[in-house]
Amino acid sequence: MNAKRILIVDDQPLVLRVLRLALERADYVVETQPNGVAALESILDAPPDALITDIEMPEMDGRALCEQIDLQLPRRNFPIFVATSLTSLEHRHWSNSVRDLAFLEKPLSARKLLTTLARYFQDQTVIRAKTTAS
């Protein structure tokens, strides 16, 4: 089985470094980008198996990134995890229009992130197995 590729988008170098190290220790292949513009280019070139993005970033924020992904990749098959300390209803409201999106509240623990990703990929394996068996 191939290692899952995770794209992390955040303008904070320390956040990128900590998450990268934790995910690489768990055998994920990790790519990082500092903003939504660079992330969108990367995603359009080679979609990841999962995207983890911050909301507040320069050039293109996480909300615009998520909306552009939905516009440009209407059949995307990877989840978006929005890591943010912004928990207001305003931020939760826009996310309802983006499919397969979940919030991860900051401060983000590496353990919780690893558990969330493992659960997601395990659920996808079960769904594929059931679909194949049908």
Secondary structure, DSSP 8 states (H G I E B T S, - for coil): ----EEEEE-S-HHHHHHHHHHHHHTT-EEEEESSHHHHHHHHHHS--SEEEE-SS-SSS-HHHHHHHHHHH-TT--S-EEEEES---HHHHHHHTTSTTEEEEESS--HHHHHHHHHHHHHHHHHHHHHHHH-
